[in-house]
Amino acid sequence: GMPLQYLLDQIGVEIEAKKLNLPMQVRLKNGSVLNRFEELEAWIAEAERVFGKVGQRQFWEECYSISQFVWKNSLSQLSFPPRKAKDFTKAIKSVSFEQLANLKNAFLSVESLLRKYNLHDNQPFCDFVNEQLLITAQNHKEEVNALFGATALCYTNYPNYYVHGGLINLVKPLIEFLTNHGGEIVFREEVSKVEPKEGSYVTSTQKGEYESEFVISGIPINNTLEVFQSDKVHSLKPKVLSSEQLNSAFQLGIGFIPHKEFDSIHHQIHLSEPLPETGSASIFVSLNHPEDNSRTDEEGHAVMSVSTHIPDPANRVIDGQKVEGAIIDELIRQGFLLRKNIKLVHSSSPGSWTKWTGRKWGFVGGYPQFKKIKPWQMLDARLDNHKAYQVGDTVYPGQGIPGVTLSGIIAVEKMELDWDI
């Protein structure tokens, strides 16, 4: 039921990836180290060891059950969220008792699940849940619905993989597939305008114009509204989130010589004090796999990427040097680095993300989950109710590689429904 695997199977593309033995390690404020084991029983035992036995088994068994439901059904409701009569007809035909039984979880928050199992007063556990939710849901327990939140919290209980050479090698085979099937990828041309014309769309860039029957926007809706010359597209403005509701990131790339072996390549470090300038309560660390020598020029060297959230990026100016220094000090304190072994450091803030990605305000991670926005109220794949569509992390179902992949699958489904193609 995983969208990316479904896509790869459909188009016959294989990705060379290595399964991770330990998906993630978490370091709590009190110094405890928590292993996010993939196997559910091992993870429950670990959670009970660190947070106490009260409610842990029941909470994680329910979260895992919800996540299994989500992945099992993610590809069965491809007309979701329904907007047209044909969407509703197809959705009703595909509906199951299991789907109806789990509907309640779209109205409940992760906070309510914690209360159900008397975990809401377990502050260390609540802090842990909040920081884990930020990774995939971009929000905290009060705002994330149980349907999405349980799935987000359990992503380490499913196989996690490392792509040698970095995520670019996840993209390259897909580009190769497209070019081998008559497609053309045009790089480094920023779209300035998309204008509906009789029977087509004209997309303008700084280098010229492209005319097409269909347009599929993969950029955030915030950017799409700025380039689309269409009242129907602009009618979506009430659903667009502001900078105050979004996050950018501060990212630190470090080239270093490891002084030890690491148990995992992914780590979340919960900070005893908020990070200067950003106010972040945690940082996320990703290391290159020890068997991947393609990421460094010299043998025995390694690379580390460290990131943390920056809320409301349009209205926040930070001193990057202060953030960089605080992060490096924390990494040394936590035993990830020796100062003498640091060979290269570069950092990026919202301005850099804006320049590199073109995304409005440099926001990252997609639209956060909000309790008031139910799954069926999220943005639809249809952009102008004609032949313009949208995919990506600002439309249903949201963030991450699985969400973005599913948004593309849904867009194709709706194009087929609309135009019998």
C-alpha positions as CSV (number, residue, x, y, z in Angstrom):
1,G,0.0,0.0,0.0
2,M,3.0,2.4,0.0
3,P,2.5,4.9,-2.8
4,L,6.1,5.1,-4.0
5,Q,6.4,1.3,-4.3
6,Y,3.1,1.3,-6.2
7,L,4.4,3.9,-8.6
8,L,7.7,2.1,-9.2
9,D,5.9,-1.2,-9.8
10,Q,3.6,0.5,-12.3
11,I,6.3,2.0,-14.4
12,G,8.9,-0.8,-13.9
13,V,11.6,1.3,-12.3
14,E,13.9,0.0,-9.6
15,I,15.6,2.2,-7.0
16,E,18.9,0.9,-5.4
17,A,18.3,1.5,-1.7
18,K,19.6,-0.1,1.5
19,K,17.2,-1.0,4.3
20,L,18.1,0.6,7.6
21,N,18.5,-1.7,10.6
22,L,17.6,1.1,13.1
23,P,15.4,3.8,11.5
24,M,16.1,6.5,14.1
25,Q,17.6,7.3,17.5
26,V,16.2,10.0,19.7
27,R,18.1,11.9,22.5
28,L,15.8,13.3,25.1
29,K,16.3,16.4,27.2
30,N,17.2,14.3,30.2
31,G,20.0,12.6,28.3
32,S,18.1,9.3,27.7
33,V,18.8,7.7,24.3
34,L,15.7,6.1,22.7
35,N,16.0,3.6,19.8
36,R,13.1,3.8,17.4
37,F,13.0,0.1,16.5
38,E,11.1,-0.9,13.4
39,E,9.6,-4.1,15.0
40,L,6.5,-3.0,17.0
41,E,7.1,-5.2,20.1
42,A,10.7,-4.1,20.4
43,W,9.6,-0.4,20.1
44,I,6.9,-0.8,22.7
45,A,9.4,-2.4,25.1
46,E,11.8,0.6,24.4
47,A,9.0,3.2,25.0
48,E,8.1,1.5,28.3
49,R,11.7,1.4,29.4
50,V,12.1,5.2,28.8
51,F,8.6,6.6,29.5
52,G,7.1,4.0,31.9
53,K,4.6,1.3,31.3
54,V,1.4,3.2,31.8
55,G,-0.6,3.4,28.6
56,Q,2.4,2.8,26.2
57,R,1.3,-0.6,24.8
58,Q,-2.3,0.5,24.3
59,F,-1.3,3.8,22.7
60,W,1.2,2.4,20.3
61,E,-0.9,-0.6,19.3
62,E,-3.8,1.8,18.4
63,C,-1.4,4.1,16.5
64,Y,0.0,1.2,14.6
65,S,-3.4,-0.2,13.8
66,I,-4.5,3.2,12.5
67,S,-1.3,3.5,10.4
68,Q,-1.9,0.0,8.9
69,F,-5.4,1.1,8.0
70,V,-4.1,4.3,6.3
71,W,-1.5,2.5,4.2
72,K,-3.9,-0.3,3.3
73,N,-6.5,2.2,2.1
74,S,-4.2,4.9,0.7
75,L,-4.6,3.6,-2.9
76,S,-8.2,2.6,-2.7
77,Q,-9.8,6.1,-2.5
78,L,-8.1,7.9,-5.5
79,S,-11.0,10.2,-6.1
80,F,-10.3,11.8,-2.7
81,P,-11.0,14.5,-1.7
82,P,-14.3,14.3,-3.7
83,R,-15.4,17.5,-5.5
84,K,-17.5,16.3,-8.4
85,A,-20.4,13.9,-8.7
86,K,-18.2,11.3,-10.4
87,D,-15.7,11.6,-7.4
88,F,-18.5,10.8,-4.9
89,T,-19.8,7.9,-7.0
90,K,-16.4,6.3,-7.2
91,A,-15.7,7.0,-3.5
92,I,-19.0,5.4,-2.5
93,K,-18.3,2.3,-4.6
94,S,-14.9,1.9,-2.9
95,V,-16.1,2.5,0.6
96,S,-15.7,-0.2,3.2
97,F,-16.8,-0.8,6.8
98,E,-13.2,-0.4,7.9
99,Q,-13.1,3.1,6.3
100,L,-16.3,4.2,8.0
101,A,-15.1,2.8,11.4
102,N,-11.9,4.8,11.1
103,L,-13.6,8.0,10.1
104,K,-13.8,9.2,13.7
105,N,-10.0,9.5,13.8
106,A,-10.2,12.4,11.4
107,F,-12.1,14.3,14.1
108,L,-9.9,13.4,17.0
109,S,-6.5,14.8,17.8
110,V,-3.3,13.0,18.9
111,E,-3.9,14.9,22.2
112,S,-7.1,13.0,22.6
113,L,-5.3,9.7,22.0
114,L,-2.9,10.6,24.7
115,R,-5.7,11.4,27.1
116,K,-7.5,8.1,26.2
117,Y,-4.5,6.2,27.7
118,N,-3.7,8.6,30.5
119,L,-0.5,9.8,28.9
120,H,-1.4,13.5,28.7
121,D,0.3,14.2,32.0
122,N,3.5,12.3,31.1
123,Q,5.4,15.4,30.1
124,P,8.5,13.8,28.8
125,F,6.4,11.6,26.5
126,C,4.2,14.5,25.3
127,D,7.4,16.4,24.5
128,F,8.7,13.4,22.6
129,V,5.4,13.1,20.6
130,N,5.4,16.8,19.8
131,E,8.9,16.8,18.4
132,Q,8.3,13.5,16.4
133,L,5.1,15.0,14.9
134,L,7.1,18.0,13.7
135,I,9.1,15.7,11.4
136,T,6.2,14.6,9.2
137,A,3.1,16.6,10.3
138,Q,4.8,20.0,10.9
139,N,2.6,20.6,13.9
140,H,2.0,19.5,17.5
141,K,-0.4,17.0,19.2
142,E,-3.3,19.5,19.7
143,E,-3.5,20.3,16.0
144,V,-2.7,17.0,14.3
145,N,-5.6,14.6,13.7
146,A,-5.3,11.0,14.9
147,L,-5.6,9.6,11.4
148,F,-2.5,11.4,10.1
149,G,-0.7,11.7,13.5
150,A,-0.8,8.0,14.3
151,T,0.6,7.3,10.8
152,A,3.3,10.0,11.2
153,L,4.3,8.6,14.7
154,C,4.6,5.1,13.3
155,Y,6.7,5.8,10.2
156,T,9.7,4.3,11.9
157,N,7.7,1.0,12.4
158,Y,7.8,0.4,8.6
159,P,10.9,-0.2,6.5
160,N,13.1,2.9,6.0
161,Y,15.7,3.1,3.3
162,Y,18.9,4.9,2.4
163,V,19.5,5.8,-1.2
164,H,23.3,5.7,-2.0
165,G,24.5,9.1,-3.3
166,G,21.6,11.0,-1.8
167,L,18.0,11.5,-2.8
168,I,19.1,12.7,-6.3
169,N,19.5,9.0,-7.1
170,L,15.8,8.6,-6.3
171,V,15.0,11.3,-8.9
172,K,17.4,10.3,-11.6
173,P,15.8,6.9,-12.5
174,L,12.4,8.7,-12.8
175,I,13.9,11.4,-15.1
176,E,15.4,8.6,-17.2
177,F,12.1,6.8,-17.4
178,L,10.4,10.0,-18.6
179,T,13.0,10.8,-21.3
180,N,13.0,7.2,-22.5
181,H,9.3,7.6,-23.1
182,G,9.4,10.7,-25.1
183,G,9.4,13.3,-22.3
184,E,11.7,16.3,-22.0
185,I,12.9,17.8,-18.7
186,V,13.6,21.6,-19.0
187,F,15.8,22.8,-16.1
188,R,16.5,26.3,-14.7
189,E,13.6,28.1,-16.2
190,E,11.4,29.9,-13.7
191,V,7.8,30.1,-14.7
192,S,6.5,33.7,-14.6
193,K,3.0,33.2,-16.0
194,V,0.5,30.5,-16.9
195,E,-2.3,31.8,-19.1
196,P,-5.4,29.9,-20.3
197,K,-5.8,30.2,-24.0
198,E,-8.5,28.7,-26.3
199,G,-8.1,24.9,-25.9
200,S,-4.6,25.2,-24.2
201,Y,-2.4,26.9,-21.7
202,V,0.6,29.1,-22.4
203,T,3.4,28.9,-19.8
204,S,5.9,31.7,-19.9
205,T,9.5,31.6,-18.6
206,Q,12.4,34.0,-18.9
207,K,13.5,32.0,-22.0
208,G,10.3,31.6,-23.9
209,E,6.8,30.1,-24.0
210,Y,5.4,26.6,-23.9
211,E,1.9,25.7,-25.1
212,S,0.2,22.6,-23.8
213,E,-3.2,21.0,-23.5
214,F,-2.8,20.2,-19.8
215,V,-0.8,21.9,-17.0
216,I,0.1,20.1,-13.8
217,S,1.7,22.4,-11.2
218,G,4.1,20.8,-8.8
219,I,5.0,24.0,-7.0
220,P,3.3,25.1,-3.8
221,I,-0.1,26.6,-4.1
222,N,1.3,29.9,-2.7
223,N,3.5,30.1,-5.8
224,T,0.9,28.8,-8.2
225,L,-1.5,31.6,-7.4
226,E,1.2,34.1,-8.2
227,V,1.7,32.8,-11.8
228,F,-1.7,31.6,-12.8
229,Q,-3.8,34.1,-14.7
230,S,-7.2,32.6,-13.8
231,D,-10.0,33.7,-11.6
232,K,-10.9,30.1,-10.9
233,V,-7.4,29.4,-9.5
234,H,-7.5,32.6,-7.5
235,S,-10.7,31.5,-5.9
236,L,-8.6,29.0,-4.0
237,K,-6.9,31.9,-2.1
238,P,-9.0,31.3,1.2
239,K,-7.3,27.8,1.4
240,V,-3.8,29.2,1.1
241,L,-1.8,29.3,4.4
242,S,0.1,32.4,5.4
243,S,3.7,32.6,6.5
244,E,2.5,32.7,10.2
245,Q,1.2,29.1,9.7
246,L,4.2,27.7,7.9
247,N,7.8,26.7,8.6
248,S,11.1,27.2,6.9
249,A,14.3,25.6,8.1
250,F,17.8,26.4,9.2
251,Q,20.1,23.7,7.7
252,L,23.7,23.0,8.5
253,G,25.9,20.8,6.3
254,I,29.1,19.5,8.0
255,G,32.0,17.6,6.5
256,F,33.9,15.8,9.2
257,I,36.0,12.9,10.2
258,P,34.0,10.5,12.4
259,H,35.6,9.6,15.7
260,K,33.2,6.7,16.3
261,E,30.5,4.5,14.7
262,F,26.9,5.6,14.9
263,D,24.0,3.2,15.7
264,S,21.7,5.0,13.2
265,I,22.1,7.5,10.4
266,H,19.0,9.5,11.6
267,H,18.9,11.2,15.0
268,Q,16.5,13.7,16.6
269,I,18.1,15.6,19.5
270,H,15.7,17.3,22.0
271,L,17.2,20.4,23.4
272,S,17.3,21.3,27.1
273,E,17.0,25.0,26.1
274,P,15.3,26.5,23.0
275,L,17.8,27.0,20.2
276,P,18.9,30.7,20.0
277,E,17.2,32.8,17.3
278,T,14.8,30.0,16.1
279,G,13.3,28.9,19.4
280,S,13.4,25.3,18.2
281,A,13.1,22.5,20.8
282,S,14.9,19.9,18.7
283,I,17.3,19.4,15.8
284,F,17.3,16.6,13.3
285,V,20.6,15.0,12.2
286,S,21.1,12.8,9.1
287,L,24.4,11.1,8.3
288,N,25.6,9.5,5.1
289,H,25.5,5.7,5.3
290,P,28.9,4.3,6.4
291,E,29.0,2.1,3.3
292,D,28.3,5.1,0.9
293,N,31.6,6.5,-0.2
294,S,30.2,8.7,-2.9
295,R,29.3,11.6,-0.6
296,T,32.9,12.6,0.2
297,D,36.1,13.1,-1.7
298,E,38.4,11.7,0.9
299,E,38.3,8.2,2.4
300,G,37.4,8.2,6.1
301,H,35.4,11.5,5.9
302,A,31.6,11.8,6.3
303,V,28.9,14.3,5.8
304,M,26.2,15.4,8.3
305,S,23.1,17.4,7.6
306,V,21.4,19.1,10.5
307,S,18.1,20.9,10.3
308,T,15.6,22.7,12.5
309,H,12.3,24.5,12.0
310,I,12.0,28.3,11.6
311,P,8.4,29.4,12.1
312,D,6.9,32.3,10.2
313,P,9.9,32.7,7.8
314,A,8.6,35.9,6.1
315,N,8.7,37.8,9.4
316,R,11.7,36.4,11.1
317,V,15.3,37.5,10.7
318,I,17.9,35.3,12.4
319,D,21.6,35.6,13.1
320,G,22.8,32.5,11.2
321,Q,26.2,32.5,13.0
322,K,24.5,32.3,16.4
323,V,22.4,29.3,15.3
324,E,25.3,27.6,13.6
325,G,27.5,28.0,16.7
326,A,24.8,26.7,19.1
327,I,24.1,23.6,16.9
328,I,27.8,22.7,16.6
329,D,28.2,23.1,20.4
330,E,25.2,20.8,21.0
331,L,26.6,18.2,18.5
332,I,29.9,18.2,20.3
333,R,28.2,18.0,23.7
334,Q,26.1,15.0,22.5
335,G,29.2,13.2,21.1
336,F,28.5,13.5,17.4
337,L,31.5,15.6,16.6
338,L,35.0,16.5,17.8
339,R,35.7,20.1,17.0
340,K,39.2,19.3,15.6
341,N,37.6,16.8,13.2
342,I,35.3,19.4,11.5
343,K,36.5,20.0,8.0
344,L,33.7,22.0,6.3
345,V,30.6,23.9,7.5
346,H,28.0,25.6,5.4
347,S,24.6,26.8,6.5
348,S,21.3,27.9,4.9
349,S,18.3,29.9,6.2
350,P,14.9,30.8,4.7
351,G,16.6,33.2,2.2
352,S,18.7,30.4,0.9
353,W,15.8,28.0,0.6
354,T,13.8,30.6,-1.3
355,K,16.7,31.0,-3.7
356,W,17.4,27.3,-4.2
357,T,13.8,26.0,-4.3
358,G,11.8,29.1,-5.4
359,R,9.2,28.1,-2.8
360,K,7.4,31.1,-1.2
361,W,9.3,32.3,1.9
362,G,11.5,29.2,1.6
363,F,8.9,27.2,3.4
364,V,9.7,23.5,3.7
365,G,7.9,20.3,4.7
366,G,4.5,21.1,3.1
367,Y,1.4,22.4,4.7
368,P,1.2,21.7,8.5
369,Q,-1.7,19.6,9.8
370,F,-4.4,21.7,11.5
371,K,-7.3,20.2,13.4
372,K,-9.8,22.5,11.8
373,I,-8.8,21.3,8.3
374,K,-10.2,17.8,7.8
375,P,-8.7,15.5,5.1
376,W,-11.7,16.1,2.7
377,Q,-11.2,19.9,3.1
378,M,-7.7,19.9,1.9
379,L,-6.8,21.2,-1.6
380,D,-7.9,19.1,-4.5
381,A,-5.8,18.0,-7.5
382,R,-8.1,20.0,-9.7
383,L,-6.7,23.6,-10.1
384,D,-9.2,25.4,-12.4
385,N,-11.9,22.7,-13.0
386,H,-10.6,22.4,-16.5
387,K,-7.3,21.0,-17.6
388,A,-5.0,22.5,-15.0
389,Y,-4.1,20.2,-12.0
390,Q,-1.8,20.4,-9.0
391,V,0.4,17.9,-7.1
392,G,2.8,18.2,-4.2
393,D,3.0,18.8,-0.5
394,T,0.4,21.6,-0.3
395,V,-2.5,19.5,-1.6
396,Y,-4.1,16.3,-0.3
397,P,-2.7,14.2,1.3
398,G,0.2,16.4,2.3
399,Q,3.9,16.0,3.3
400,G,6.7,13.6,2.6
401,I,7.6,11.3,-0.3
402,P,4.5,9.1,0.3
403,G,2.2,12.0,0.4
404,V,3.6,13.8,-2.7
405,T,3.6,10.5,-4.6
406,L,0.0,9.8,-3.7
407,S,-1.0,13.3,-4.8
408,G,0.4,12.6,-8.3
409,I,-1.4,9.3,-8.5
410,I,-4.6,11.0,-7.5
411,A,-4.1,13.8,-10.1
412,V,-3.7,11.1,-12.8
413,E,-6.9,9.4,-11.6
414,K,-8.9,12.6,-11.7
415,M,-7.6,13.5,-15.2
416,E,-8.8,10.1,-16.3
417,L,-12.1,10.6,-14.7
418,D,-12.5,14.1,-16.2
419,W,-11.3,13.4,-19.7
420,D,-11.4,9.7,-20.3
421,I,-7.7,9.6,-21.1
